[in-house]
Each structure stands twice: as structure tokens, then as C-alpha cells.
């Protein structure tokens, strides 16, 4: 080739440096478009697959106390339980008082007479074989401990009776004493006075027939 031959050009008529520069501009424009589509906040394009890191809760504002509604419900339940127990105790006391009131004044007078009759009696007395005891269900006594003392006149003449009932604790110690009696029972007649303990239901007491005197 001769030194005077003209410089060969690209078929497009542009020089090589110009074509390279154009390619760089196109690539940059494409990259900008992709970035714009990936960060579009108008909702028209696809959203970024990355999310922000969740923020930890502010525990400094926690009081550690239950909600007021829960606390109020708990207090209400406790108050209701106390009220129920108080009502049950009052009801039991009223039932016991009602049972005691049902024991006639005549029975109380007979008990006092029996106590006086036994003051000078030595030992168990002369009528232990004429007396027996049976328990009375607490459901019928308002929760009180009561025993039915059955007195039977086994003689052929009228007679009066005085009976002492002791209530013992688990150690066998007498913690309470009651007196009952019957006056002017005819031959073969029976009387069934009640001996009632006024001690609390606990500890449990045991009734014992201690003395019985016919006079």
C-alpha cells in the first residue's frame, strides 16, 4: 500500500474512537434506567427485595404491672371469696343459734336442777344403767356437737334423774360439761334431753356419760 493512500474508515462513516464513546453512553443510560426502575416509589415498578431491619421495642416504657382491668378483676374475685366465706360463717352461726333457741326454757331449767342434784354424788351415781347416749347429726344442729341422752325409768315408781355429760379433747381432758335431767318420770317412761357443746367444731370433742343419779 502506498504512503499516500487515504485512511480507511468504518462503513458507518464514523471513526473508531467515536463509536467507542457512543457505546459507553448507551451502557450508562441503561444502567440509570435499571436503577430508576428498582427504586420507583410510585408503585409502578417492581419493589426492592430488601427490607429495613426491624426496630427493637422500647422496653423502658414497660411498667411490669398488669392492665388495670385485670387487676380489678382479681381484686373483685378476692373480695367475692371473702364475702362468701363471711356469709357462710354468718349462716352457720345463725343456724347454731336457732337450734339452741329451739331447746326449751324447761329443758334449761331441768339442766340446772340436774347440776344441783349431782353436787354431792360420789362416783358415777346409781342410775348409769338407766341412761344411754346417741349422737345427733350436725346437719340438724347447725353444726353444733349435740348428743341425745335417753333416760328410762326402770323402777316401778316415779323418779327424777340427773345426768352429767363431759366433752373430752383428743388427750382425754374434759374441756366442757353439760347437765341434763328429767323429773317425775313414771315407771317405764322415757325422756330424751339434749346435751349441747358450745365449743368450736375443731378440734373435735368426744362426749362421755360421766354421772347419772336417780332421786
C-alpha positions as CSV (number, residue, x, y, z in Angstrom):
1,X,0.0,0.0,0.0
2,X,1.3,3.4,-0.9
3,X,2.0,6.0,1.9
4,X,-0.3,8.4,0.2
5,X,-3.4,6.2,0.4
6,X,-6.2,7.8,2.3
7,X,-7.0,6.4,5.9
8,X,-9.6,3.6,5.9
9,X,-12.8,4.4,7.7
10,X,-15.7,2.3,9.2
11,X,-18.6,1.5,6.9
12,X,-20.7,3.7,9.0
13,X,-18.6,6.6,8.2
14,X,-17.6,7.2,11.9
15,X,-14.1,6.8,13.2
16,X,-13.4,4.1,15.8
17,X,-13.0,6.4,18.8
18,X,-16.4,7.9,18.2
19,X,-18.0,4.5,18.2
20,X,-16.5,3.5,21.5
21,X,-17.7,6.7,23.1
22,X,-21.2,6.1,21.9
23,X,-21.3,2.6,23.4
24,X,-20.2,3.9,26.8
25,X,-23.0,6.5,26.8
26,X,-25.6,3.8,25.9
27,X,-24.5,1.5,28.7
28,X,-24.6,4.3,31.2
29,X,-28.1,5.2,30.2
30,X,-29.2,1.6,30.5
31,X,-27.8,1.3,34.0
32,X,-29.6,4.5,35.0
33,X,-32.8,3.1,33.7
34,X,-32.5,-0.1,35.7
35,X,-31.7,1.8,38.9
36,X,-34.7,4.1,38.4
37,X,-37.0,1.1,37.9
38,X,-35.7,-0.7,41.0
39,X,-36.3,2.4,43.3
40,X,-39.5,3.6,41.9
41,X,-41.7,4.7,44.8
42,X,-44.8,5.3,42.8
43,X,-45.7,1.6,42.8
44,X,-45.5,1.3,39.0
45,X,-42.2,-0.7,39.0
46,X,-41.0,-3.7,40.9
47,X,-40.1,-3.1,44.6
48,X,-36.7,-3.8,46.1
49,X,-36.4,-7.3,47.5
50,X,-34.6,-5.9,50.6
51,X,-36.5,-4.6,53.7
52,X,-35.4,-2.5,56.5
53,X,-34.1,-4.2,59.8
54,X,-37.0,-4.3,62.4
55,X,-36.6,-1.9,65.3
56,X,-36.5,-3.5,68.8
57,X,-39.3,-2.4,71.2
58,X,-38.6,0.3,73.7
59,X,-38.7,-1.7,77.0
60,X,-38.0,1.3,79.1
61,X,-41.7,2.2,78.9
62,X,-42.9,-1.2,80.2
63,X,-44.2,-0.8,83.8
64,X,-44.3,-4.5,84.6
65,X,-47.8,-4.1,86.2
66,X,-50.9,-5.9,84.8
67,X,-53.5,-3.9,83.0
68,X,-55.9,-2.1,85.3
69,X,-58.8,-4.2,84.1
70,X,-57.0,-7.5,85.0
71,X,-56.0,-6.1,88.4
72,X,-59.6,-5.0,89.1
73,X,-61.0,-8.4,88.1
74,X,-58.5,-10.2,90.5
75,X,-59.4,-7.8,93.4
76,X,-63.1,-8.4,92.7
77,X,-62.6,-12.2,92.8
78,X,-60.8,-12.0,96.1
79,X,-63.4,-9.7,97.6
80,X,-66.2,-12.1,96.4
81,X,-64.4,-15.1,98.0
82,X,-64.1,-13.2,101.4
83,X,-67.7,-12.2,101.2
84,X,-68.8,-15.8,100.5
85,X,-66.8,-17.1,103.5
86,X,-68.2,-14.4,105.7
87,X,-71.7,-15.1,104.6
88,X,-71.2,-18.9,105.2
89,X,-69.9,-18.2,108.7
90,X,-72.8,-15.9,109.5
91,X,-75.2,-18.5,108.2
92,X,-73.7,-21.3,110.3
93,X,-73.7,-19.1,113.4
94,X,-77.4,-18.2,112.8
95,X,-78.3,-21.9,112.3
96,X,-76.5,-22.8,115.6
97,X,-78.3,-20.0,117.5
98,X,-81.6,-21.1,116.0
99,X,-81.0,-24.7,117.1
100,X,-80.1,-23.6,120.7
101,X,-83.1,-21.4,120.9
102,X,-85.3,-24.3,120.0
103,X,-84.2,-26.0,123.2
104,X,-87.0,-25.0,125.6
105,X,-86.6,-23.0,128.7
106,X,-88.0,-26.0,130.6
107,X,-85.0,-28.1,129.4
108,X,-82.6,-25.4,130.6
109,X,-84.3,-25.4,134.0
110,X,-84.1,-29.2,134.2
111,X,-80.4,-29.0,133.4
112,X,-79.8,-26.6,136.3
113,X,-81.8,-28.8,138.6
114,X,-79.7,-31.8,137.5
115,X,-76.5,-29.9,138.2
116,X,-77.7,-29.2,141.7
117,X,-78.7,-32.8,142.3
118,X,-75.3,-34.1,141.3
119,X,-73.2,-31.8,143.6
120,X,-73.0,-34.3,146.4
121,X,-73.0,-37.5,144.4
122,X,-69.9,-39.7,144.7
123,X,-68.7,-41.8,141.8
124,X,-70.9,-42.3,138.8
125,X,-74.2,-42.4,140.6
126,X,-76.9,-45.0,141.0
127,X,-78.5,-44.7,137.5
128,X,-75.9,-45.3,134.9
129,X,-77.7,-48.4,133.6
130,X,-80.8,-46.3,133.0
131,X,-79.1,-43.8,130.7
132,X,-77.8,-44.0,127.1
133,X,-76.4,-41.5,124.6
134,X,-76.6,-41.3,120.9
135,X,-75.1,-38.6,118.6
136,X,-77.2,-36.2,116.7
137,X,-76.3,-35.3,113.1
138,X,-74.6,-31.9,112.9
139,X,-76.8,-31.1,109.8
140,X,-79.7,-31.0,112.3
141,X,-77.9,-28.9,114.9
142,X,-76.5,-26.0,112.9
143,X,-73.1,-27.6,113.1
144,X,-73.0,-27.9,116.9
145,X,-71.9,-31.1,118.7
146,X,-75.0,-32.5,120.4
147,X,-76.0,-35.8,121.9
148,X,-79.4,-37.2,122.7
149,X,-79.4,-38.5,126.3
150,X,-82.1,-41.2,126.7
151,X,-83.3,-41.6,130.2
152,X,-85.5,-44.6,131.1
153,X,-87.2,-45.1,134.4
154,X,-86.7,-48.8,135.0
155,X,-88.3,-48.7,138.5
156,X,-91.9,-49.3,139.5
157,X,-92.3,-45.8,141.0
158,X,-91.9,-42.2,139.8
159,X,-88.4,-41.0,139.8
160,X,-86.3,-38.0,138.7
161,X,-82.9,-38.2,137.0
162,X,-79.8,-36.0,136.8
163,X,-77.1,-36.7,134.2
164,X,-73.7,-35.2,133.6
165,X,-72.1,-35.3,130.2
166,X,-68.4,-34.3,129.7
167,X,-66.9,-33.3,126.4
168,X,-63.3,-34.5,126.0
169,X,-60.4,-33.4,123.7
170,X,-58.1,-35.8,122.0
171,X,-55.9,-36.1,125.1
172,X,-58.9,-37.2,127.2
173,X,-59.1,-33.9,129.1
174,X,-62.6,-32.5,130.0
175,X,-63.0,-29.2,128.3
176,X,-66.7,-28.7,128.7
177,X,-69.5,-30.2,130.9
178,X,-73.3,-30.2,130.4
179,X,-76.1,-31.3,132.7
180,X,-79.4,-32.7,131.6
181,X,-82.2,-34.3,133.5
182,X,-85.8,-35.5,133.7
183,X,-88.3,-35.0,136.5
184,X,-91.1,-37.2,137.7
185,X,-90.8,-40.0,135.1
186,X,-93.4,-42.7,135.6
187,X,-92.4,-46.4,135.6
188,X,-91.2,-47.3,132.1
189,X,-91.3,-43.7,130.9
190,X,-88.5,-42.2,128.8
191,X,-87.1,-38.7,128.4
192,X,-84.6,-37.6,125.7
193,X,-83.0,-34.2,126.6
194,X,-80.1,-32.9,124.6
195,X,-76.6,-32.2,125.8
196,X,-75.1,-29.5,123.5
197,X,-71.5,-28.4,123.3
198,X,-70.8,-24.7,122.6
199,X,-67.2,-25.3,121.7
200,X,-66.0,-24.8,118.0
201,X,-66.2,-27.7,115.7
202,X,-62.4,-28.0,115.7
203,X,-60.7,-29.7,117.4
204,X,-63.3,-32.5,117.6
205,X,-64.6,-33.3,121.0
206,X,-65.9,-36.7,122.3
207,X,-68.9,-36.8,124.6
208,X,-68.8,-39.1,127.6
209,X,-71.5,-40.0,130.1
210,X,-69.9,-39.3,133.5
211,X,-72.7,-39.4,136.1
212,X,-76.3,-40.4,136.3
213,X,-78.3,-40.2,139.5
214,X,-81.9,-41.2,140.3
215,X,-83.5,-39.3,143.1
